[in-house]
Amino acid sequence: MTIRVLIADDQMMVRQGFTVLLNAEPGIEVVGQAVDGLDAVAKVAELGPDVVLMDIRMPVLGGIDATRRITEPAGATVKVLVLTTFDLDEYVYEALRAGASGFLLKDASAAELAQAVRVVAGGEALLAPNITKRLIAEFSRLTDAPRAPLKDRVGDLTERETEVLSLIAQGLSNAEIAVRLVVAEQTVKTHVSRILVKLGLRDRTQAAVFAYETGLVRPAGY
């Protein structure tokens, strides 16, 4: 299946450059461009893309607020991949809280960009390696606050589902989790689906955020 992409950026050269790069990739088609966040929200409703490449800083409506408007409606399936030149903690965290499925700096190569689109379109979380350490530090700071007993935080998750959730937060793919737990990959997919339903979460990225925010996972070294 072809992955339909919308590019939202206030710079024409950036939009055109990404369009050329992605249209050259098999299985990816750029179906539209948006000049600001408000335009992106409208274009998503009009064009129904699978993935939105969303700039952070744009006029009229910023990328984070646009991401929130796009992903909040019940039943929303579009994935947002945030692109920015700003390697700053608050942008990373706020983008994920707003519903972004991935975060990539604009200096990524064409191959990395295409792979990022495929990863988030497939339902996986994606974070640029050079910002992951900062993100983990932020999650660690947030989990220092007193919290309710873990059982109250993870709701009705079984012991195995809780284990799978912690592995998702550590960045493991379904295949890697299957190897770690010595089960079939389809079994892992079933666990992930049940976790999302039970916790009312949209995707694996939200699941990872949830795991850190509730203190289920504590980053090593923090």
N, C-alpha and C positions, 0 to 999 in steps of 0.2 A: 504493500500500500504506500502511496505517496504521502509524505508528511507535508502538510500545508502550513506555510510560515507567513506571519505578518511582522514587518519590521517597523518599530516605532523609535524614531530619533529625529531631533530637530535639525540635524545637519544633513543636507542633501547628499553630500559626498559619501557620508557614512552609509546612508540608506542605499545608495546606488552601488557602493562597493560590496556591501553584504549581499545585495540582490544578485550581483554577478557571481560572487563566490558560491553562494548556496544553490543557485540555479544550475551551476556546473556539476553539482553533486547528484549522483543517481538516487532516486527515491525522495528528493526534496524539491519542493516548488514554492517560490515566493509568490503569494497570491495578492499581496497588497503592501502599501507603505502608509505610515501615519506620521504626521509632523509634530504632534505633541500628545500628551496623555489623554486629553479629552477626545482627540481624533482617534486614538488607539481604541478607546472604549467603544466608540461608534463603529469603527471598522471591524472589531471583533463580532459585534452583533450582526453586521451586514455580511461579512465574508465567512465567518465560522472557521477560523484557522485552528490547527492543532497546537501550534506553538507560536508565542509572541516573543520576539526579541525586543526587550524593553530597556531603553536608556533610563538612567536614574534622573538626571537633571534635564528637564524640559519645561518650556513655558506653558502657560494656561493651567496645566495639571501635571504634576511631577510623576515620575515613573512608579514610585511607591504607592501613591494614592490611586493611580490608574490600575496598578496590579491588584490592589484591594477591590476596586469596583468590578474588575473582570472576573476575579476568582470567588468572590463572596456569594453570588447567587446560587441557590440550591440547584444542583444538577450540572453546574459548570464543569466542563471537562478540559477546557483549554489550559495548556501549561505555559507558564511565563518564565523565560530565561532572561535574567537581568544582566545587562551589559553596561559597564561603566569604566571610566578611567580613574575613578577615585577609590583607592584601596583603604577605606576607612571602616572601622568597626560598626558604627551605627548604621551605615548603609547596608552592610551584610545582614545584620540582625533584623533590621526593620523590613528589608525586602522579603526575608523568609517569613517573618511574622505576617506580612501582608498577603502571603500566599504564593510567593515565587517558588518554583521547583528547582531553580538553579541560579548560579551566580558566576559570571565569568568576566574577567577584565578584557578590555578592548584590544589589548596587545596580543591576544591569543592568535595562533596561526589559523589559516583557513581550515586545515584538517581538524584542529581542536574545536573550532566553531561548529563544523558539521557534525562532529562526534557529540558535542554538547546538545545539539538539537535532537539527535537520535536518542540520546540517553534520556532527556526529559520527556520526549514524546513517548518513550517506552515505559514511563512511570517511575523511573529511578530518580534519585536526588543527585545533584551535581554541584560541587563547590570547587572553585579554582584552588589548587594546592597551596598557592602562596597567601591565601587569606584564611585557610582552615585553622591555623594556629590562633589567629586573632579571634575567630569565631568561638573556638573552644574556650578561650580565656574569658570571653563575655558570658558564655553559658555558665562557666564555673562561678563567676561573680554572682550571677543571678541565683544560683542554687545554694548560696551561702545563707539565704534567709530561712528562718524556721519553717518547717512544713508539716503537713498532716502525715500520719502513718502511711507507709508506702502502699499498703493494701487499699486505703481509701483513695489514693491517687491513681492507681491503675485499674480501678473499677472491677469489672467482672472478668478480666483477663485470666486465663489459666496460667499455670507455672510455665508451660512450654511457650505460650504466647508472649509472656513477659520476657522470657529468654530471647525469643526472636526479636522483640522490640528493642532490647538492649543491643543486639547485634546490628540491627538496622542503624541505630544511632552511632555505632562505631564505623559505619560506612561500608559494611559488607553487602554484596549483591545477593540475590536469591540463590545463585549457584554456589557462592562462597558459604552462605549460611547452611545450605544443604550438606556441603562437605563437612563443615564444623560439627553439625548435629547428627551426621550420618543418616540422613533421610533423603527422600526423593525431592527434587526441585519443585515438583508440583505440590508436594505437601507444604513446602515453605510458602508457596504462593497462596495456598489456602489459609495458612496461619496469618499471613500479611493482610489478606482481605478481611478476615474476622477481626483483626486488631483495629483496622480502620473503621469498620462498622461499629464495633463496641465503644470506641473512643470518640466517634463522630468526627473523624479526621478525613481530609481529602486525599492525601497521598503520603508517600514515604518521607518526603521532606518534612511535612507537618508531624509525622510520627517521630522523626529524629529530634525536632524541636521540642516536642512533648516530653520525650525521654530525658532530655537534658534539663528542661525547666522543672520537671517534677523531682529531679534528683535521682531518678532510676539509674542513670549513668553519670559517673563522675570522671571527667577527663584525667588521664594519667598525668601526674606531675603538678596537679593543681589542687 
